[in-house]
């Protein structure tokens, strides 16, 4: 039997009822983490995941890892971009629009590659909440 899990940006309880009434088996609200979606799939399909390190993943550094050598984004990291860009970044994150976010990130100058790579990683991990929090912290950006 086919299972349907809806992804929604709505936080309202009446939306939950409409989604389930429309025939969906479950739903996940944006912003969500990849693990949430995988957990829902595991619940509904009664599967278990086996994780292993792939050789390709070791070639790409984890830029948001913890530790002294990690690159950590702060509101000051965004000062290289204009306020209008920050407003667009916040709006795209609030809407959960990964394509718009990636298009905006592509506008970051090449000499700020760590900023672009870290933001891209957050988009790929559906961490729109982190992007929103970071842009809200920047003075005069979106407040």
C-alpha positions in Angstrom: 0.0 0.0 0.0 1.3 3.5 -0.9 2.0 5.8 2.0 1.9 9.6 1.6 3.7 11.9 4.0 3.0 15.6 3.3 5.5 18.3 3.8 3.9 21.6 4.9 5.0 25.1 6.0 1.8 25.5 7.9 1.9 25.3 11.7 -1.8 25.4 12.3 -3.7 22.4 13.7 -6.6 22.8 11.2 -4.1 22.2 8.4 -3.1 18.9 10.0 -6.7 17.8 9.9 -7.1 18.9 6.3 -3.9 17.1 5.3 -5.0 13.8 7.0 -8.5 14.2 5.6 -7.1 14.5 2.1 -5.7 11.0 2.4 -2.2 11.6 3.7 -0.9 9.2 6.2 1.3 11.7 8.1 3.0 15.1 7.7 6.1 17.0 8.6 6.2 20.8 9.1 8.9 23.0 7.6 11.6 23.7 8.5 12.4 20.1 9.1 15.5 18.0 9.5 16.3 15.2 7.2 16.2 12.8 10.2 12.5 13.7 10.8 11.5 12.7 7.3 13.6 9.5 7.5 11.9 8.7 10.9 8.4 9.1 9.4 9.4 6.8 6.5 10.7 4.3 8.9 7.5 4.4 10.9 5.2 4.0 8.0 7.1 1.5 6.0 8.5 -0.4 9.0 12.1 -0.2 7.8 15.4 0.2 9.6 18.3 2.1 8.2 21.9 1.0 8.2 24.4 3.8 8.0 28.0 3.5 6.9 30.6 6.0 5.9 31.1 6.4 2.2 34.4 7.2 0.7 32.9 10.3 -1.0 31.7 11.8 2.2 35.3 11.8 3.6 36.4 14.0 0.7 34.0 16.8 1.7 34.9 18.6 4.9 32.1 19.1 7.4 32.2 22.9 7.8 29.8 23.1 10.7 31.3 20.4 12.8 32.1 21.2 16.4 35.6 21.9 17.6 38.3 24.6 17.3 38.9 24.2 13.6 35.2 24.4 12.6 33.9 27.4 10.6 31.1 29.0 12.6 28.8 31.5 11.1 28.0 34.6 13.1 25.9 37.6 12.1 29.2 39.3 11.3 29.9 36.6 8.7 27.0 38.1 6.7 28.4 41.7 6.6 29.9 40.9 3.1 26.5 40.9 1.6 24.0 43.9 1.2 21.0 44.2 3.5 18.6 43.7 0.6 20.2 40.3 0.0 19.9 39.4 3.6 16.2 40.2 3.5 15.8 38.0 0.5 17.7 35.2 2.2 15.5 35.4 5.3 12.3 35.4 3.2 13.4 32.4 1.2 14.3 30.5 4.4 10.9 31.5 6.0 9.2 30.0 2.9 11.4 26.9 2.9 12.5 27.7 -0.7 15.7 25.8 -1.1 16.0 26.7 -4.8 15.8 30.4 -4.0 18.2 30.0 -1.1 20.7 28.3 -3.4 20.3 30.9 -6.1 21.0 33.6 -3.5 24.0 31.7 -2.1 25.5 31.6 -5.6 25.7 35.4 -5.4 28.2 35.3 -2.6 31.7 36.3 -3.8 34.1 33.4 -4.4 36.6 34.7 -1.8 33.8 34.0 0.8 33.6 30.3 -0.1 33.3 29.1 3.5 30.2 31.3 4.0 28.7 29.9 0.8 29.6 26.3 1.6 28.2 26.5 5.2 24.9 28.1 4.1 24.6 25.5 1.3 25.1 22.7 3.8 22.4 24.2 6.0 20.0 24.3 3.0 20.8 20.7 2.1 20.1 19.8 5.7 16.8 21.8 5.6 18.1 24.0 8.5 16.1 27.0 7.3 15.6 27.8 11.0 19.3 28.4 11.4 19.4 30.7 8.4 16.4 32.7 9.7 18.0 33.0 13.1 21.3 34.1 11.7 19.8 36.8 9.4 17.5 38.1 12.2 20.6 38.6 14.4 22.2 40.8 11.8 21.6 44.5 12.6 19.2 46.3 10.3 18.7 43.2 8.1 15.1 42.0 8.5 13.9 43.4 11.8 
